[in-house]
Amino acid sequence: MMFDCIVVGAGPAGASAAYHLAKRGRSVLILEKQALPRYKPCSGGVSPAIAQWFDFDFSPAIDLKVENVRYTWKLEDPVNARLQTSEPMWMVRRDVFDHFLVQQAQKQGAELRDNTEATGIEFKNDSWQVNTVNGPVTGRYVIAADGAKGPTRKWLGFKEAKHRLGASLEATMSSVDPANVHFEFGMVKNGYIWNFPKSNGYSLGVATFRGGEPTDLQKLLAEYAQKFGMDIKTNQQFLHPICLWDGNQKLHTQSAVLAGEAACVADPFTAEGIRPSMFTGVKAAEAIDQALAGNLNALEAYSQVINDEWGTDMVWAQRLAGLFYRIPGVGYKMGVKRPAATERIGQILCGELRYADVANAAIKKLGGGLIPGMG
């Protein structure tokens, strides 16, 4: 059978694309190398803003809703704040959340083949043949949504993505404070540690945003977890790549597009990845639907839309990160400790505000006028 579109990868980007394409009556095949539901190292904080792109209720996939934030500087000098957004932040478990999204796509008619790893791809007779461990499949279009480590990006001829390393740790605990998400600055040079509650424990993550890659991310995370009262011996740690947005990029090639982490869309200030990934999935579906209808410029327009509607704001996120993580002590005092800071960052995460709206003022406050190109 010839599919209208083959989606490689069943994460939030791939599932979002499959849902919207299938809903438009297109034949879609989702390939996923693991069996669903599958574990994914991820802290699982999701912006409620994603709901605007879908017409179903996400409640079954949400583990907790949190509206309080607690910041610390080297585990001291705490700041407690409330997210002033229309909807609290969602905490999800990625095995549940990703599978839920795929199931919505299946309800619209998308076909899932999990446990089916893609092994290569070739363009012939005006269509793509994707080779898998279970034999070849063919489709008119392909969406590469197989994550930061996925091979499809390379197979399609895109240059290798720039990775940074993140570490994550899941801690199961009987006593959880479900009211607060925790952010720790100061323990990690050029980055921060985050700690999100789940119904049965905590999901911890750490990333750095500038400078060389530190070698001790897992050690720092373990140290933080221990000080937080977690028994780290019983918990597994993961190192994983993060693909931060790093300037305008071409996300399309002949009859194929990149989506999600394969498209390097994570926020270079916060490392938020799920919302931008789903945004690319939604837009990729629109583009491929238009291409199938005969619009020859649809895929090029997809690259443009992502660069315009996400990338232009990420330039500001990158500038802010460059300054904040260079002088984090000042950033903590003059930024994080101001009541408005949490309000702003909450609004940014919820899509109610853009970095462009606040970055200029924040950069000036942090002495940006003194640094060339940062004014």
N, C-alpha and C positions, 0 to 999 in steps of 0.2 A: 504493500500500500504506500502511496505517496502522501505524506502529511503536508499540510500547509506550512507548519512550523515545527521544528524540533527544538526543545528547550533542554540544554544540558545543565543539570543542576536543579535540585528541588528546594533550595533555600528561599528566603523571602522574595528575592528578585525574580527568580525563575517561576515560583508559584504565582506571584502577582501577574507576571506576563501571561502565563498559561491561563489564568482565570479570565483575564480581560479578552484574550484572543478567542477562547472557547465561547465566552458569552456573546461574542460577535459572530458566532457560527463557524469559526475556523476550526479545522482539524489540527489538534495539537498533541504532540507526544512529549512527555517529560521523562528524561533519562536521569536516574540517580544511582550513583555507584553503591551507596549503602542501602540497607533495608530500612524502611520507614516504620515507625518513628525512630530517629537516630539521635544519639547524643551529639551536641555541638558545644565546644567550649566557648562560652559567651556569657557576659554578665546579664544580658536579657532585659535591659532597660529600653522601653519602646515609647516613642512619642505618640500620644493619642491622636495627633494630627493625621496619622495614616488612615483613620476611619473615613475621612472625606473622600477617599479614592475608591471606596467599596460600598456595596449596597447590602451588606449583611452585618450581623452583630458579632463583634469580636469577643464578647463576654466569656464564652467557653474556653478561650485560649489565654485568658488573663489570669495569672496566679495571684497577684496582689495589686492594689492601687495605692500609691504613696504620694503624700503631698508635703512632707517635711524633709528638709535637708539639713545635715549637720556637717560643717566643715571643721577641719583641724589643721594646725601648722605644727609639724613634728609631734603629732598626737596631743598637742596642747593648744591653748588659746582658742577654744571652740567658738563657733558661730552657729547658732540655730536659726533657721529661717523657714518660712512657709512658701511653697510655690504659689504664686498669685496667677494661676492659669485657670481657664474655664473647666479643665478636666485634669484630675491628678495624673501623675506619671504611671505608666503601666510597667509592671514587672512580669516577665514571661519566662517559662522554661522552653528552651529552643526545640527540644524534641516534640513537645506538645504544640507549640505555636506554629512551627514549620509544617508539621503534619496536618494541622487544622487548615492552614492555607491551601495545601495541596488538595485536601478533601473538598474544599469549596470549588477548586478548579475542576476536579473530577465530576462534581455535581453538574457542572456546566457542559460536561462532555469531553474534557481533556483525558487523555490516556496516560497512566503512570506505569513506567517499568522501572521499579527499584531493583536493587541488587544487580544493576546492569551498568557496568563501567564502560564509558566510551574509551576506545583505544586509538582512534585516529579519525581523520575527516578528509574527504576529497570532493572537489567540485567537478561533476561531469554531467553531460546532457542537460545543462541548465538547471541542475539541482544539486543539493548536497547529499553525499552518502556519508553517514556517520557509522563507523565501524564500532561494534561493541563486543564485549565478551560473549554475548549471545547471538552474534551475527549482525549483518549490516541493516540499517534503516535509512530511508530516504525522505527528504523534505525539501520544499521549495526555499525555505528560509531557516536560518539557525540563530538562536539566541544563546550566547555563551554566558552562562550564569553559574559557573562552577567554582566561584570563590577565588580568594587570593592565591591559593596554591594550585588551582585547576589548570590543566594543560591546554584547554581549548583556545584560549587567547593566543598562545604561541602557535598552535596549529593554523590559526587563521591569518598568521603573518604579522601580528602586532608586536611591537617591541616589548621586551620584558618589563614587567611592572616593577616599580620601586617599592620595596617592602620595608616596613619597620617591624620590630618585634614587639609583641605584647605577651603578657603572661596572664593566666587565669587560674583560679582555684575555687573549687566548690566545697563548702563546708556544711555538713548536715548537723543541725543542732536542735535540741528539744526546746530551748528557750530562744525565741527570736523577737527582736523589737521590730514589729512590722510597720512602725510609724515613720522611720527615718531611712533615707539613703545617706551614705557617708562618703565624703570626699576628703582625702588626706593630701595636703601639699607639704613640701619640705623634706619628706623622707626620700623622695626620688628626684634626682637632678634632671631638669628638662622635661618633667612630666608630672603625673599624679597617680594616686591609687584611688580606686573607687570600690565601694562595698554596698551591694544591693541586697535587701532582704527578699527571701522567698518564703513560701508557707512552711518549708521544712528546714530552713538554714540560710546561708548567705552565699552570694556569688561575688567573688572578688576579682578585680582586674587591675592591671598596671600597664602603662604605656609611656614612652617618651616621644617628644615631638620635634626635637631638634638635636644637633650634635651627633657624635658617634654613638653606636649602639652600646649600651651598658651590658656587661656580662652577668650582672647580679640581679636581674629582675626577679627571678624566682626566689632568691634568697631574701630580697626586700619584702616580697609579698608574704613569705613565710614568717618573717619577723613581725610584720604588721598583724598578721592573723593571730600569732601567738599573743601579742600585746592586747589584741581584741578579745582574748579568751577562747580561742578556737584550738582544738586539738588537731594540729596539722598532720600528725602521723597517719590519721585515718582518711586523709583526703588526697585526691589525686591533683597534681598540678600539670598544666599544659603550657607550652610555648607555642605561639601561633603568629603568622604574619598579619600585619595590618596594612592595607593599601590606602594611604591618605591622598586626598585630592592634591595634585601638584601642578596646577595650571591647566589651561585649555588643552583638550585632547580630541583626537579623531576616534570615535567609538563605533564606526561602521566600516564595513568592507563589502565586497560583492555578496549581496543577498545574506548578510549576517551582521549582527550587532553584539556589542558587549553590554552586559548589565550587572548590577550589584558590585560586589568587591572585585570581580574581574575587570570592572571599569574604573577601579581606584576612586571610589566616591566618598570614603570616610572623611568626616569632619577633621581638619588638621588642628583644631583647637581642643575638641572634646573627645575625638575618636568615635563619635556617634556614627553607626553604620547601618542600622536596620531601616530607619526612615529613608535615607537617600537611596538605599538599595531598592526598596519597594517603589520609590518614585521612578527610578530608571526602568523597573519592570513594567510599570503602568505605561510609561512613555514608549517603551520598546514595543509593547503590544499595539499601541495606536499607530506607530510607524509601520509595523509589518502589516497590519490590517490595511493601511492605505497603499502600501506597496503591492499587496495582493490585488487591490482594486485598480492597479495600473498607474499609481503615482510614482514616476521615476525618481523623484527627488526626496521621497519619504525618509529614506535611511540617512541621507545627508542632513535632513531637517532634524532628525533625532539627535545627532551629534550636537547640532546647533542649540537645540532646546535644552539639553543637559548642561552645555557650557553656559548658556544664558541664564537659565532659571536656577541652577545650583552653583555652577562654577564661579560666576561673577561674585557671589556672596562669599564663597570659600576663599577668595583672594583676601578678603577682609579677615576671615578667620585665621588665615595663615599669618597675616601681618600681626594680628593680636597675639597669636601663639609665639611668634618670633620674639616679641617684646616681653610678654608676660613670663615665659619660661626662662628668659635670660636673667630677669630680676624678680624671681618669684616672691621674695620677702616683701618687696615693695608692692608687688601685685596683690599679695594677700592683704596687706594693711590698707592699701588705697582702693582696692577693687573688691575682693571677696568680703571684707568686713563691712562694706557699705550695704545697708538694707536693700538698696535698689539693685544690687548686683544679682542676687538670686532671682528677683523679679524678672530682670532682663534675660538672664540665661534660661530661665524657665520658659519665657515667651519665645526665645529663639528655638529651643528644643521643641516647642509646641507649634512652631510655624507661625506664631502670631507677630513675630518681629524678625527682622533680618540683621545680620552682623553689620551691614552697611549703615543701618540706622543708629547703631551705638558705638561702632569701632572708633570713629574719629574722635569722639569725646573721650573714650577710654584711653586711646593712644596718647592724646594730649595730656591727660591726667597722669599717665605713667612717664611723662617726660619725653614723649615721642618727638616733640619738636626738636630735641637735641640730636636725634639720630637721623642721619641722611635717609631720605626715602620713606621715613615712617611718619612724617608730619601729616 
